[in-house]
Amino acid sequence: MIDLDFVRSLIKSIEESDIHSIEIEHDGTRIKLSKTPPGGPNTGVAVAGHLAPAAILPGALEAPSPAADSDPEVTGVISSALIEIKSPMVGTFFRAPAPEAPVYVEVGSRVGVGDSLCIIEAMKLMNELECEVSGVIQEICVQNADPVEYGQVLFRVSA
């Protein structure tokens, strides 16, 4: 496992440099950090409740961009009304905090900033994903207990 202070120092170094991304593998643990270049699409950050804010990777949530309809390279937008919420990490997706507990959200649920959406288990840590937008859940793109990748779409929300 990699020390969070080391990850924070990497994030700070990347923010202060011209480096766009870095990927490090050490003792079987892989970290990939990247930042959006200046003038890139508007992005927010999905907050995982049990990680320090400095350890959160950008690009977990992408808001609509005016160029979305004309540029095939722009991701994160299905239509101008839907916002994709993406996984901020690799792990296992859980819709509820425990097997017998009710799910956090269903299709049609109204969510606000800071509302819990799901749990992503990574390296035996349960990371609660909080919503960064207000709206209505239009689609849940992952099944309970499915593995998820960094950047994979988890939810689509109408603003």
N, C-alpha and C positions, 0 to 999 in steps of 0.2 A: 504494500500500500504506500502511496506517495503522500508525504507530509503536506498538509493544507497550507502551511506557511510558504513552502516551496512553490505551490500552485499560485498563491497570491503574488509572490514575487515575480513569477513568470507573467502573470496577467498585467502587473504594473509595468514590467519591462516592455511588453508588447504594446501597451497603450502609449508609452512614451517613445516608441520607435517607429520606423517606417515599415517594419515587418508586418505582413498581412496575416500570416498564420504560422504555427509551429506544431509539430507532432513529435512527441517523445515517448519512447518505450524503455522501461527499466524494470527488470525482474518480473516480467509478465504483465505489468500494468502499463496501459497506453493512455496518454493524454493528448488531445488535439485541441488547440486554442486557435481561434481566428477572430478577426474583427472585420466589420464592414468598412470598406474604403470610403473616404470622404465623398459625398455626393451620391452614395449608393442608396438602395431602397430604405425606406423608413422601417426600423425594426425596434421591437421592444424585447424585454427579457422575461422569460417565464421563471418565476421564482420557485425553487425547490426548498421547501420549508426547513429541512434539516441540514442544509449546506450553508456555509458562510456566504454572504452576498458576493464577496470578491471571487468566489469559486464558480459562480454561475457563468455559463458560456452564452455569448450573444447569439442571436439568430433563432431563438426558440419560438418567437412569435413574430409574424410579419404582418404589417398592416397594409391595406390597399395602397397601390402606387398608381399615379396617373399613367405611367407607361405600361401598366400590366397588360392591357389589351393588345398593344402593338409589339411588345418585346418578348419573344419566347424564352429569353434567359431569366426574366423576372419570375420568381417563385413566391409561393405563399398566398396567392390570390386565386380563387376559383371564379368569382365574379366580384363586381364592385361592392356587393352586399355581404360577402362572407370573408371571415378572417380565419386563417388556419393557425391553430395552436400546435406547436411542434414539441417533440421531446427534447429536453435540454441535455439528455444523457442516454447512454446505453443502459438497459436494465429490463426489468419485468414490470409490465403494466397491470395495475390492480384498480378496479373501479370503486372498491370500498376499503375502509381502514382495517377490516378484519373479515374473515370468511362469512361469519353470521351477521355482520353489520349491513345496514342498508347502503346502497351505492350513493356516491356523492352527487352525481348528476345523471339525468336521463335526457333523451332527445326531447326538446320542448322546455327544458328547465331554464328559468331565467337566472343568469349569473351576473355578479358584479365584481369589481376589482377586489382582489384578496380572497374571493371564495375558493374553497378547495375543489379541485376537479378530479384528482386521482392520486394514486401513490405509484411511484416508480421505485422498485427495489433495485439497488445497485450495491454490490459487494456487501450484502447483508444489512444495508442501511435502508430504512424506509423514508423516501423523500417525497414529501407532500407537494404536489404541483398546484400553485395558486394561479388564479385567472388574473390577467393583466388588462382585460377589457370588460365592458358591460355589454350584455346582449342576451341572446337566446341560443342554446345549443341546438344546432341544426343536424349535426351528424357526429356520431362517435365512431371513429375510423379503426379502432383496435378492439379485439375481444379480450375479455378478462383473462389474466394470467399469460397473455402473449408476450414474447420477447419484443422489445422495441429498440430501434437504432437512434443514434443522435440525429436530430433533424426530421425524424419521421412524423407525419401528421397524425395527431391524436384526436383532435376535435376540430369541427368547423362551427363557427359562431357567427350569427348575424348581428350586426351592430345596432 
